Amino acid sequence: MARIKNPRNFLERTVLTKSVAKKNAEDGEKSVLLEFLENQNIDLAEDVENTNKAIAEHNEFNRLDRESTKYTEERNLLFEPVFATYRKECQYLKKYYVGKERELVDWGIPIDNQNEIKYPKEFDQRTTLVEKLYEHNAKLANKSPLTVFLVNNKINPVKELENTTAAQGKQTESTNSKKMSELHREERDNLYNPVWAHTEDIGQYLKNLFPDTPKKLGEWGYIVDDTDRLPVQRTTTIPAASTKTIKGIKLDSEIENTGKIILYLHKGDKINGTPTPLEAGNKFKIQLGWGTTTIENKNGGEDGEISYEGINGVH
């Protein structure tokens, strides 16, 4: 059976939307879509207008997303050397306070119950640690045991803090740009999602209109795959204490538990609600909505196995 291969990329979808509108306009009163468009209350001119607005929002989303990435890179160039130096300072102080590791707490150095230093991954937490260390160093003044390390390694606390502050500014700019980019992405989707739904519906209408000549849909810009997609028998292992999602299971076929342990079936690609148990050797008929099924193996020591008919090319 022929199927329409819809593009996944946003911009490629907008090209298809405009292609459909252009073909419809060129055909004028002879357009085979007129009755369908009227019946579905679809205005292709309005769809093209919203598509152009969505493209503008998409471009702004991309610009701000790139800007956010640029600020993050600049942040890293400023702060990564600072934090590398901070780690060396921490290791020095840990050696200095051998047997008195709890003294490191006064420096804000994060240590666990085994006196191991646990550096956080989050940028904001890391900058806070650097600020606390140099704050405590300044508080101790001439009595600071860190002074000899700083002098001999030519480390300037003032410069380290300046770079930290500058990095924090870049982080703020990156966060703000990212927030704005997401707002533009949401507006893009709000504008275009209804339009894309129309484009998909029109494709299905044309497919039903030309059941024997599906390639004719290419005149509107649709790509049609009319190769046979015969089901293929597959066997899949579900490792112990894990889940696996199976896609493209043939409707009205059966999943067979060919292993030795009970498995649990969940409709869709997530573990939701009460599962359907499938004993070893038993089968489960695939009904509408179960084309994607998640298999759960609750057994912690043994793998499970299933056999099913899958649509060729879909995994």
Order of alpha helices (4+ residues) and beta strands (2+ residues): beta-alpha-alpha-alpha-alpha-alpha-alpha-beta-beta-beta-beta-beta-beta-beta-beta-beta
